[in-house]
């Protein structure tokens, strides 16, 4: 188990995940859902399943993926009898090895990409491109490096443009407020 995964497991075990796992579906995702007909969705870094369950309750068939076994266990318990949602434990950069296949009509990444090791980010993009239907949106919330200088509001925009350019078009970037440097990216599969 890697250092990052160990850190997340300890945080979930202690109940110390509320900084990123608020239990509230963000208004940016709710607004996007108002423009889409329900279909199939992929929730990358799903945590305890808040957004996957919200999607399923709105008629979507959802697959949630997270590398934390504790988060996935909690998501499965939280989902209870909600139909149309499944949770898979594993690396988001290895969807094919996990048996996660599309095509999906929507992908959601709320705080996962920036936690993927830099050496695995191209694989992450390839896997999402492989399973996402052409024309389907990817909604991503990401923020820049942890180390910032005073006044810096860096996002991962240059990196996202570079890594996603071949398979995705960036439709919209909306700067966030917390943490500094955060942004919402709406991309569309080419």
C-alpha positions in Angstrom: 0.0 0.0 0.0 1.4 3.4 -1.0 1.9 6.3 1.3 -1.0 8.3 -0.1 -3.4 5.4 0.1 -2.3 4.7 3.7 -2.9 8.4 4.5 -6.4 8.2 3.1 -7.2 4.9 4.9 -6.1 6.4 8.2 -8.2 9.5 7.6 -11.3 7.4 6.8 -10.6 5.2 9.8 -10.4 8.2 12.2 -13.5 9.8 10.6 -11.2 12.7 9.5 -12.3 12.9 5.8 -14.8 15.7 6.1 -12.4 18.2 4.4 -12.9 16.4 1.0 -15.9 14.2 1.7 -18.5 16.7 2.8 -21.5 14.5 2.2 -23.0 17.3 0.0 -23.2 17.1 -3.8 -21.6 20.3 -5.2 -23.9 22.8 -7.0 -21.6 22.6 -10.1 -22.5 18.9 -10.5 -26.2 19.6 -9.8 -26.2 22.3 -12.5 -24.6 20.1 -15.0 -27.1 17.3 -14.3 -30.0 19.7 -15.1 -28.7 19.8 -18.7 -28.3 16.0 -19.2 -30.7 13.1 -19.6 -29.8 10.3 -17.2 -27.6 7.5 -18.6 -24.5 5.9 -17.4 -22.0 7.7 -15.2 -18.5 7.1 -13.8 -17.5 8.7 -10.4 -13.7 8.7 -10.2 -12.4 8.9 -6.6 -16.0 8.4 -5.3 -15.0 8.4 -1.6 -18.0 7.4 0.5 -20.4 7.6 -2.5 -22.2 10.9 -2.0 -22.2 11.9 -5.6 -22.7 8.4 -7.0 -25.8 8.0 -4.8 -27.1 11.4 -5.9 -26.7 10.4 -9.5 -28.4 7.1 -9.0 -31.3 8.8 -7.2 -31.7 10.9 -10.3 -32.0 7.9 -12.6 -28.4 7.4 -13.6 -26.6 4.0 -13.6 -23.4 4.7 -11.8 -20.0 3.1 -11.2 -18.0 4.6 -8.4 -14.3 3.9 -8.1 -11.9 4.7 -5.2 -8.7 3.2 -4.0 -9.7 3.3 -0.3 -11.2 0.1 0.9 -12.7 1.9 3.9 -14.3 4.5 1.6 -15.8 1.9 -0.7 -17.1 -0.1 2.3 -18.7 3.0 3.7 -20.2 3.9 0.2 -21.7 0.4 -0.1 -23.3 0.7 3.3 -24.5 4.3 2.6 -26.0 3.2 -0.7 -28.1 0.6 1.1 -31.0 -0.3 -1.2 -30.3 2.5 -3.8 -30.5 0.8 -7.2 -28.3 1.6 -10.1 -25.1 2.2 -8.3 -22.0 -0.1 -7.9 -18.7 0.6 -6.2 -15.3 -0.8 -7.2 -12.2 -0.6 -5.2 -9.0 0.2 -7.1 -6.9 2.7 -9.0 -8.7 5.1 -11.3 -5.7 4.8 -13.7 -6.4 1.1 -14.1 -10.1 0.9 -15.0 -9.6 -1.9 -17.5 -7.8 -4.1 -14.9 -10.8 -3.5 -12.6 -13.3 -4.6 -15.2 -14.7 -1.1 -15.6 -15.9 -0.6 -19.2 -18.1 1.9 -20.8 -19.4 3.5 -22.6 -20.3 6.1 -20.0 -22.4 9.2 -20.8 -20.8 11.2 -18.0 -17.6 11.1 -15.9 -17.2 13.0 -12.6 -13.9 13.6 -10.8 -14.4 15.8 -7.7 -10.9 16.0 -6.2 -9.3 12.8 -7.6 -7.0 13.9 -10.5 -4.8 16.1 -8.3 -4.2 13.1 -6.0 -3.1 10.7 -8.8 0.6 10.3 -8.9 2.1 12.3 -11.8 3.5 9.2 -13.3 0.0 7.7 -13.5 -1.9 10.7 -14.9 -1.5 9.8 -18.6 -2.9 6.4 -17.8 -5.7 8.0 -16.0 -6.6 10.1 -19.1 -6.2 7.1 -21.4 -8.6 5.1 -19.2 -11.2 7.8 -19.0 -11.0 8.4 -22.8 -11.4 4.6 -23.3 -14.6 4.3 -21.4 -16.3 7.7 -22.0 -18.6 8.0 -25.0 -17.7 10.6 -27.7 -19.4 13.8 -26.8 -19.8 12.9 -23.2 -18.8 15.5 -20.5 -16.2 15.1 -17.8 -16.7 17.4 -14.8 -13.5 17.7 -12.8 -12.7 19.7 -9.7 -8.9 20.0 -9.2 -6.4 22.3 -7.6 -2.8 23.1 -8.0 0.2 22.0 -6.0 0.1 21.9 -2.2 3.1 24.2 -2.1 2.1 27.7 -3.0 3.6 31.2 -2.5 1.6 34.0 -1.0 -1.0 35.3 -3.5 -0.7 32.3 -5.8 -3.9 31.0 -7.3 -2.4 28.2 -9.4 -4.7 25.6 -10.9 -3.7 22.5 -12.9 -5.0 24.2 -16.0 -1.8 24.0 -18.1 -1.3 20.4 -17.1 -4.9 19.5 -17.8 -4.8 21.2 -21.2 -1.6 19.3 -22.0 -2.6 15.8 -20.8 -6.3 15.9 -22.0 -5.8 17.7 -25.4 -5.7 14.7 -27.6 -9.0 13.2 -26.4 -10.9 16.0 -24.8 -11.9 19.6 -25.5 -12.0 22.0 -22.5 -15.4 23.7 -22.6 -15.3 25.7 -19.4 -13.0 26.6 -16.5 -14.5 28.2 -13.4 -12.1 29.2 -10.7 -13.1 28.0 -7.3 -12.6 29.6 -3.9 -11.4 26.8 -1.6 -8.7 25.7 -1.6 -6.8 28.5 -3.2 -6.0 27.6 -6.8 -9.0 25.3 -7.2 -11.0 25.2 -10.4 -13.9 23.4 -12.0 -13.1 22.0 -15.5 -15.8 20.9 -17.9 -14.3 18.8 -20.6 -16.0 17.0 -23.5 -14.8 13.7 -25.0 -13.8 14.2 -28.7 
